[in-house]
Amino acid sequence: MKIERKSTSLIDNKEKNRIFNFYKKYFSPHHWNKKYFNQFTKDNQRQSLILVAETNSNNLAGLILGRRDKNNKYFFNLSIIVVDFKYRKKGIATKLMKELISNLSKGKTKKIIIHFREKNNLKNFYQKFGFCNFKIIGKYNNGDNKCFMELKIV
Ligand SMILES: CC(C)(COP(=O)(O)OP(=O)(O)OC[C@H]1O[C@@H](n2cnc3c(N)ncnc32)[C@H](O)[C@@H]1OP(=O)(O)O)[C@@H](O)C(=O)NCCC(=O)NCCS
């Protein structure tokens, strides 16, 4: 299993489609449309970041997507973390998260921010990586509670 950062400026359409299809499979029916996904992944101003976990036979096993907060360039919004069903509980999300934190620690990021649906029950998962200050900050369009956590980078 290898973790790789995909360059948002060099990534071709075929690879973008592969990542979009992987993402969509796990976030249906509330997934972003293709247009938003494309905008997100080439947002140079906010330095979009794509990390993938790939098996030795080049199958996508996991994905992280994020970008700088639009109001504060020192904050990074972790928008998506997902691991393929058949590879879960094998430490892939941990590898992705560690790579993300190590990547962002080298730059100017002071905080990683995450929002997630309460029903996904991910508070303990994020806590393992040091995320804290859990709170419910509102609702998603479908009425699900929207949760917030943050990780300060030293
Ligand atoms: C959450 C998710 C990314 C975890 O991936 P994973 O590769 O199975 O995670 P890991 O194997 O690295 O597990 C790390 C730790 O978190 C725990 N964990 C994993 N999934 C968890 C979950 N859903 N809730 C709580 N804890 C979880 C594991 O038990 C493990 O703990 P341990 O180190 O004490 O054994 C995966 O379940 C997933 O893709 N979920 C659906 C997508 C999603 O909801 N993403 C988040 C919103 S963007």
Ligand as a Chemical Component Dictionary entry (heavy atoms), coordinates in Angstrom:
data_LIG
# 
_chem_comp.id                   LIG 
_chem_comp.type                 NON-POLYMER 
_chem_comp.pdbx_formal_charge   0 
_chem_comp.three_letter_code    LIG 
# 
loop_
_chem_comp_atom.comp_id 
_chem_comp_atom.atom_id 
_chem_comp_atom.alt_atom_id 
_chem_comp_atom.type_symbol 
_chem_comp_atom.charge 
_chem_comp_atom.model_Cartn_x 
_chem_comp_atom.model_Cartn_y 
_chem_comp_atom.model_Cartn_z 
_chem_comp_atom.pdbx_ordinal 
LIG C1  C1  C 0 -13.593 6.456  8.828  1  
LIG C2  C2  C 0 -12.750 5.643  7.864  2  
LIG C3  C3  C 0 -12.026 6.600  6.889  3  
LIG C4  C4  C 0 -11.681 4.835  8.668  4  
LIG O1  O1  O 0 -10.829 4.139  7.751  5  
LIG P1  P1  P 0 -9.927  2.880  8.201  6  
LIG O2  O2  O 0 -8.833  2.723  7.204  7  
LIG O3  O3  O 0 -10.797 1.721  8.430  8  
LIG O4  O4  O 0 -9.329  3.393  9.589  9  
LIG P2  P2  P 0 -8.062  2.785  10.357 10 
LIG O5  O5  O 0 -7.956  1.312  10.043 11 
LIG O6  O6  O 0 -6.863  3.616  10.072 12 
LIG O7  O7  O 0 -8.512  2.947  11.851 13 
LIG C5  C5  C 0 -7.951  3.902  12.719 14 
LIG C6  C6  C 0 -8.581  3.787  14.078 15 
LIG O8  O8  O 0 -9.892  4.354  14.041 16 
LIG C7  C7  C 0 -10.876 3.381  14.392 17 
LIG N1  N1  N 0 -12.010 3.549  13.479 18 
LIG C8  C8  C 0 -12.044 3.214  12.180 19 
LIG N2  N2  N 0 -13.238 3.543  11.661 20 
LIG C9  C9  C 0 -13.956 4.100  12.671 21 
LIG C10 C10 C 0 -15.250 4.640  12.747 22 
LIG N3  N3  N 0 -16.064 4.671  11.691 23 
LIG N4  N4  N 0 -15.646 5.122  13.948 24 
LIG C11 C11 C 0 -14.810 5.109  15.017 25 
LIG N5  N5  N 0 -13.564 4.600  14.999 26 
LIG C12 C12 C 0 -13.147 4.110  13.837 27 
LIG C13 C13 C 0 -10.198 2.041  14.207 28 
LIG O9  O9  O 0 -10.761 1.074  15.078 29 
LIG C14 C14 C 0 -8.764  2.355  14.575 30 
LIG O10 O10 O 0 -8.597  2.381  15.953 31 
LIG P3  P3  P 0 -7.398  1.589  16.659 32 
LIG O11 O11 O 0 -6.166  2.265  16.110 33 
LIG O12 O12 O 0 -7.616  1.832  18.109 34 
LIG O13 O13 O 0 -7.541  0.196  16.203 35 
LIG C15 C15 C 0 -13.615 4.620  7.089  36 
LIG O14 O14 O 0 -14.391 3.884  8.004  37 
LIG C16 C16 C 0 -14.540 5.265  6.063  38 
LIG O15 O15 O 0 -14.150 5.441  4.895  39 
LIG N6  N6  N 0 -15.786 5.619  6.458  40 
LIG C17 C17 C 0 -16.778 6.168  5.527  41 
LIG C18 C18 C 0 -16.448 7.557  5.040  42 
LIG C19 C19 C 0 -16.562 8.601  6.101  43 
LIG O16 O16 O 0 -17.505 8.621  6.864  44 
LIG N7  N7  N 0 -15.555 9.507  6.115  45 
LIG C20 C20 C 0 -15.500 10.602 7.057  46 
LIG C21 C21 C 0 -16.259 11.835 6.652  47 
LIG S1  S1  S 0 -15.486 12.706 5.306  48 
# 
loop_
_chem_comp_bond.comp_id 
_chem_comp_bond.atom_id_1 
_chem_comp_bond.atom_id_2 
_chem_comp_bond.value_order 
_chem_comp_bond.pdbx_ordinal 
LIG C1  C2  SING 1  
LIG C2  C3  SING 2  
LIG C2  C4  SING 3  
LIG C2  C15 SING 4  
LIG C4  O1  SING 5  
LIG O1  P1  SING 6  
LIG P1  O2  DOUB 7  
LIG P1  O3  SING 8  
LIG P1  O4  SING 9  
LIG O4  P2  SING 10 
LIG P2  O5  DOUB 11 
LIG P2  O6  SING 12 
LIG P2  O7  SING 13 
LIG O7  C5  SING 14 
LIG C5  C6  SING 15 
LIG C6  O8  SING 16 
LIG C6  C14 SING 17 
LIG O8  C7  SING 18 
LIG C7  N1  SING 19 
LIG C7  C13 SING 20 
LIG N1  C8  SING 21 
LIG N1  C12 SING 22 
LIG C8  N2  DOUB 23 
LIG N2  C9  SING 24 
LIG C9  C10 SING 25 
LIG C9  C12 DOUB 26 
LIG C10 N3  SING 27 
LIG C10 N4  DOUB 28 
LIG N4  C11 SING 29 
LIG C11 N5  DOUB 30 
LIG N5  C12 SING 31 
LIG C13 O9  SING 32 
LIG C13 C14 SING 33 
LIG C14 O10 SING 34 
LIG O10 P3  SING 35 
LIG P3  O11 DOUB 36 
LIG P3  O12 SING 37 
LIG P3  O13 SING 38 
LIG C15 O14 SING 39 
LIG C15 C16 SING 40 
LIG C16 O15 DOUB 41 
LIG C16 N6  SING 42 
LIG N6  C17 SING 43 
LIG C17 C18 SING 44 
LIG C18 C19 SING 45 
LIG C19 O16 DOUB 46 
LIG C19 N7  SING 47 
LIG N7  C20 SING 48 
LIG C20 C21 SING 49 
LIG C21 S1  SING 50 
# 
